[in-house]
Amino acid sequence: GESVGLHLPTLSVQEGDNSIINCAYSNSASDYFIWYKQESGKGPQFIIDIRSNMDKRQGQRVTVLLNKTVKHLSLQIAATQPGDSAVYFCAANFGNEKLTFGTGTRLTIIP
Amino acid sequence: DAGVIQSPRHEVTEMGQEVTLRCKPISGHNSLFWYRQTMMRGLELLIYFNNNVPIDDSGMPEDRFSAKMPNASFSTLKIQPSEPRDSAVYFCASSLRDSQETQYFGPGTRLLVL
């Protein structure tokens, strides 16, 4: 079946350093991928997305990399700040509007 | 835009009672999604609508759960009768079907069934 999974449930990074959160998916037919950030007590917040015809996309301090060969997705956050502490979810669209979410990585920024 | 609006934000009820969760999607969005989030199961899609029509309700746990979307600006998720295992955070999300499939989430309703 379709699945999306994150490699690490938790990640701690020193403030100012870069962080990388990884995600794997199972369905090679996936054509759309999204990263969400969820802070405590709030709903998931859209960060950045990427389509399968791209391998890299950049936003403000964030970069998403897509490796379709190994079905791997990563989110890079540059110069992390305390406000980056949250749970990060990757999600994949398997050809329809439904998104399948990974289990989430809790990122903690150490001051 | 105010974003997706959900009410109530918190609900505490007793087992057997009816619970109704409400959602107002972002204006102009054609698709609406109901999710449930728990520690054990993560974020699960319950049902989604497109142009007010239910498209996929395969995630609805059982007959105690029902959802409606009477118009483009309002949807409800009802649990009757509620059970303690229904305790979770319920999120509503909406998206523009004709653009990228980005879904924008509301703040959620935290439900506790005693």
Interface residues (C-beta under 8 A of the other chain):
Chain A: Y32 I34 Y36 K42 G43 P44 Q45 F46 D49 R51 F89 N93 E97 K98 L99 F101 G102 T103 G104
Chain B: V4 S31 G42 L43 L45 Y48 N50 I55 D56 F91 A93 S95 R97 Q100 E101 T102 Q103 Y104 F105 G106 P107 G108
